[in-house]
């Protein structure tokens, strides 16, 4: 069973999907929606990842992907149980945080650029790894670059949930390109 990505374009008559897919988020406009096959949970429960995200929305400082289970039919034929999910992209950032999608750094793992670049992240990384974080002034400087609550909740969630596909995979983080913006983590898969 394959996952499907649905992308709306002006050439189809509408620029986005105007529908409130997810109860836990107030959003009702989406550029991209994913019908996800549940990945590693395929042919088991089909809802583990989505349910965990759903349980944490509004309760943590992690950026989360909304979820709704669905039975999918294509041209009248049953296609299986899928999870309706948001797609982590520049559109997700704009829709969820009101940040200009063309003014972000959205990165994955230690070398993949989804949007923007690693320049500011590498500067932060260098500062944190070459300075003593026990020194209060260094910690304060670092906390102006990184959303510490987001980082903490992200690591707690990944550890508590025993994500076996982490920390060397499925790591995504972002920031708006502005001097006061902080890096935030997105829980992914």
C-alpha positions, -999 to 999 in steps of 0.1 A, spaced: 0 0 0 15 33 -11 12 67 6 -3 95 -15 5 132 -14 -23 155 -25 -11 190 -37 -35 216 -48 -25 241 -75 -41 271 -91 -42 252 -124 -68 229 -107 -90 258 -98 -80 263 -62 -48 272 -45 -54 250 -14 -77 225 2 -103 245 21 -115 220 47 -110 215 85 -94 180 84 -82 180 120 -101 185 152 -71 195 173 -60 223 150 -79 254 140 -65 252 104 -89 249 75 -66 256 45 -38 233 34 -16 233 3 -5 197 8 -23 168 25 -7 133 28 -27 100 29 -1 81 48 1 43 49 14 44 85 49 34 75 65 10 101 31 5 116 16 -7 83 -5 -39 86 -4 -36 124 -24 -10 141 -23 17 113 -26 45 139 3 44 164 23 74 151 -7 95 144 -23 89 177 9 98 196 11 131 177 -26 137 184 -22 131 221 7 156 223 -9 185 203 -13 214 227 5 197 255 41 200 244 64 225 229 71 203 199 58 211 165 35 182 156 17 169 125 -20 166 128 -37 132 122 -70 117 112 -77 81 103 -95 74 71 -107 46 48 -95 55 13 -114 47 -19 -99 55 -53 -124 54 -82 -148 35 -61 -123 8 -51 -111 3 -15 -75 14 -12 -70 7 25 -67 24 58 -46 56 56 -38 85 80 -47 119 68 -16 140 78 0 173 72 31 173 51 62 188 67 72 215 42 74 253 38 36 252 35 33 235 69 54 262 85 34 290 69 0 274 77 8 265 113 29 295 124 21 323 100 57 326 89 65 335 52 72 302 36 100 318 15 118 331 46 127 299 65 154 274 71 138 239 72 165 212 77 166 175 82 192 154 100 227 167 98 230 176 61 197 177 43 182 211 33 145 211 27 143 250 25 170 276 31 205 265 43 226 253 73 245 286 78 228 299 109 223 264 123 261 257 119 269 290 137 247 280 166 261 245 167 296 258 167 289 282 195 272 255 217 300 229 211 329 253 217 315 271 248 308 258 282 270 257 287 275 256 325 284 293 321 251 311 326 259 338 300 268 311 274 236 292 281 215 324 278 232 332 244 224 296 233 188 298 244 184 329 223 193 307 192 175 275 202 140 271 216 152 251 246 116 240 256 111 226 220 144 208 221 137 194 256 102 182 248 114 167 215 141 146 232 118 135 260 91 125 235 115 105 213 131 88 243 98 81 261 82 67 229 112 45 223 115 56 187 138 29 172 142 50 140 159 79 158 182 98 165 199 92 131 167 95 111 136 115 110 150 146 126 136 179 113 140 214 126 133 249 114 135 286 121 123 318 105 151 338 89 151 367 113 177 377 140 154 369 170 141 336 156 149 303 174 153 268 161 124 245 168 120 207 164 92 189 145 83 154 156 83 133 126 75 96 123 
